[in-house]
Each structure stands twice: as C-alpha cells, then as structure tokens.
Amino acid sequence: MTALKYLQAYPANLQDQVRQLIAQNRLGDYLQQRYPERHPVQSDKALYGYVQGLKQEHLRNAPNLDKVLFDNRLDLTHRALGLHTAVSRVQGGKLKAKKEIRIASLFKEAAPQFLKMIVVHELAHLKESDHNKAFYQLCEYMQPGYHQLEFDLRVYLTWRDLPGAD
C-alpha cells in the first residue's frame, strides 16, 4: 500500500481513491482535468500586487504587509507551502514589526486556485494565528470551497512526488 504523506489526516476511503488513480496512472489526468490553467503571477512584484488585492478585498483592517515574495528556500521537507512572519526590529525607541508572506516557489507552476488557496491561508494568519475553527471559517469566507482546494492541493503534491510526474 502506497504511503500518502500529504494525505495522512484524511479518511481511508479518500486515500484509497487516490491510490487507485495512482495505480491506474490517471492522477495527473485527474488534476489536469480539474485544474487545466496555470496562473500568470510569476514575479515577486506581481505576487505582492496579487496578495494586496486579496487583502484589500477581504481583510482591509488587517496589518499592512511589508514584503511578499516567492521563496525557493521554502520546501516541503519543512512542511511549509507558505509562511507568514513578523520580523521585529528596534527603530529608535520603538519596536517595529514587519509583516512578511513567503510562498514556496513551486507554486509558480501551479493552478491559480492553488496559489489563491495558499495566499488565503497565509492572509488568514494576519487575523488568526492558530489553525482553529475561526481560522478555517475565515479561509472559507475568503475562498469558498477552501477545504476541497486544500485536499486537491495535497493530491497535487502527491502527484508531484510520483516518478515521472511533469
């Protein structure tokens, strides 16, 4: 039985469906059918504009973002698809916190829905630091169908790990 490291928290019947698609060599076709497009956001500047647009649409009162970028150092071995940080620095007599969002570079080649899901997840951390009920409600508000997209993103990551995946 194939170990599905990105899908371990999901029910066995869903894992079995993914295993069946892998065995039939149809997982890539399934993903291509559901998510045929690739997003046009390819630079850090474009990503910053994209994130700011979503933030303005859904989280106007959230703290401002100082930096948004694709980070090729983020990888799945650290279990990080995206990262939100607050870098604190002393400026004069005050402590300033600079908010940053970093998205793993592998998402430059992903479907627009996957990029939005990762961005929504990181933006939600501006309001809710923990992965609790309020956090996921906020994600669902900003991206209807968030939970299905999160599952499909994990299926996409599973497919990327398969030998011969493009």
C-alpha positions in Angstrom: 0.0 0.0 0.0 1.4 3.4 -1.1 2.1 5.8 1.8 0.5 9.2 1.0 2.4 11.6 3.3 0.3 14.7 2.3 -3.0 12.9 2.8 -2.4 11.0 6.1 -5.0 13.0 8.0 -7.8 12.2 5.5 -10.2 9.2 5.7 -9.0 5.9 4.4 -11.7 5.9 1.6 -10.3 9.1 0.1 -6.7 7.8 0.3 -7.8 4.6 -1.4 -9.4 6.7 -4.3 -6.1 8.5 -4.7 -4.1 5.2 -4.6 -6.5 3.8 -7.3 -5.8 6.8 -9.6 -2.0 6.3 -9.0 -2.3 2.6 -9.8 -4.2 3.4 -13.0 -1.6 6.1 -13.8 -4.5 8.6 -14.0 -3.7 11.0 -11.2 -2.1 13.6 -13.5 -5.0 13.4 -15.9 -7.5 13.9 -13.0 -5.6 17.0 -11.9 -5.2 18.4 -15.4 -9.0 18.0 -16.0 -9.9 19.8 -12.7 -7.1 22.4 -12.9 -6.1 23.0 -16.5 -4.7 26.5 -16.2 -1.5 27.9 -14.7 -1.6 31.3 -13.1 0.2 34.4 -14.6 1.8 35.6 -11.3 5.5 34.9 -11.9 7.4 37.7 -10.2 7.6 38.9 -6.6 6.2 42.2 -7.6 3.2 40.6 -9.3 2.7 38.3 -6.2 2.8 41.4 -3.9 0.1 43.0 -6.0 -2.0 39.8 -6.1 -1.8 39.4 -2.3 -2.5 43.1 -1.6 -5.6 42.8 -3.8 -7.0 39.9 -1.9 -6.1 41.6 1.4 -7.9 44.7 0.4 -10.9 42.8 -0.7 -11.3 40.7 2.4 -9.1 42.0 5.2 -9.0 45.8 5.0 -8.3 46.2 8.7 -5.5 43.7 8.9 -2.0 44.9 9.4 -0.1 46.1 6.4 2.3 43.7 4.6 5.8 44.9 4.2 7.1 42.1 2.0 5.6 39.3 -0.2 7.7 37.0 -2.3 8.2 33.6 -3.8 10.9 31.8 -1.7 12.8 29.0 -3.3 14.2 28.0 0.2 10.7 27.0 1.4 10.2 23.4 0.6 8.0 20.5 1.6 10.6 19.0 3.8 9.9 21.8 6.3 6.2 21.3 5.7 5.8 24.9 4.6 3.9 25.8 1.4 3.8 29.4 2.6 5.0 31.3 5.6 3.8 34.4 7.4 6.3 36.1 9.7 6.6 39.2 11.8 10.2 40.4 11.9 10.7 42.7 14.9 13.3 45.4 14.8 14.2 48.3 17.1 13.9 51.7 15.4 14.8 54.5 17.7 12.9 53.8 20.9 10.2 51.8 19.3 9.8 48.1 18.3 8.5 47.8 14.8 7.1 44.5 13.4 7.4 44.0 9.7 4.9 41.5 8.3 6.0 39.2 5.6 4.4 36.5 3.5 6.6 34.0 1.6 5.1 31.5 -0.9 7.1 28.4 -1.9 8.5 28.8 -5.4 7.0 25.5 -6.6 3.6 27.3 -6.8 4.8 29.4 -9.7 3.8 26.5 -11.9 0.5 25.7 -10.1 -3.1 26.3 -10.9 -4.5 29.7 -10.0 -6.8 28.1 -7.4 -3.9 26.6 -5.6 -2.0 29.9 -5.4 -5.1 31.6 -4.1 -5.6 28.9 -1.5 -2.0 29.3 -0.2 -2.3 33.1 -0.2 -5.7 33.0 1.6 -4.2 30.6 4.2 -1.3 33.0 4.9 -3.5 36.1 4.9 -5.9 34.4 7.4 -2.9 34.2 9.8 -2.9 38.0 10.0 -6.2 37.7 11.9 -6.0 34.2 13.5 -2.6 32.8 14.5 -3.8 29.3 15.2 -5.4 26.7 12.9 -8.7 26.8 14.8 -12.3 26.9 13.8 -12.3 30.7 13.3 -9.2 30.4 11.1 -10.8 27.9 8.8 -14.1 29.9 8.7 -12.1 33.0 7.6 -10.3 30.9 4.9 -13.7 29.6 3.7 -15.1 33.2 3.6 -12.1 34.4 1.5 -12.1 31.3 -0.7 -15.3 29.4 -1.0 -14.5 25.7 -1.3 -11.3 26.2 0.6 -11.4 22.7 2.2 -11.8 21.0 -1.2 -8.9 23.1 -2.6 -6.7 22.1 0.3 -7.4 18.5 -0.3 -6.8 18.8 -4.1 -3.6 20.7 -3.4 -2.4 17.8 -1.3 -3.3 15.5 -4.1 -1.3 17.7 -6.5 1.7 17.5 -4.1 1.3 13.7 -4.0 1.3 13.6 -7.8 4.5 15.9 -8.0 6.3 13.3 -5.8 5.5 10.4 -8.2 8.3 9.2 -10.5 7.8 10.7 -14.0 5.4 13.5 -12.9 5.8 16.6 -15.1 
